[in-house]
Amino acid sequence: MMFDDVLGMSRYCTDEFCNSVRDEFGASIVADVLEPIQNEISSLCAFNEEFQQNATNVNQVLQEAQSLQMGGGSSL
């Protein structure tokens, strides 16, 4: 989806960083900067997925309403 590539790149960069830095300062950057960024991107992925599902549901309802209106029928 929209943020999956960003999350993948973030994970790749974090892994590369972790492989090259092995001190307390590097660990603090991972814990205090990189992991929160990944968590935010993961949240955006979940939000986007939910938004897309809701948009699909709304479009289906609208299509059903349009087909009822065009058919001239009323099921109410």
Secondary structure, DSSP 8 states (H G I E B T S, - for coil): -TTHHHHHHHHHHHHHHHHH--SHHHHHHIIIIIHHHHHHHHHHHHHHHHHHHHHHHHHHHHHHHHHHHHHT----
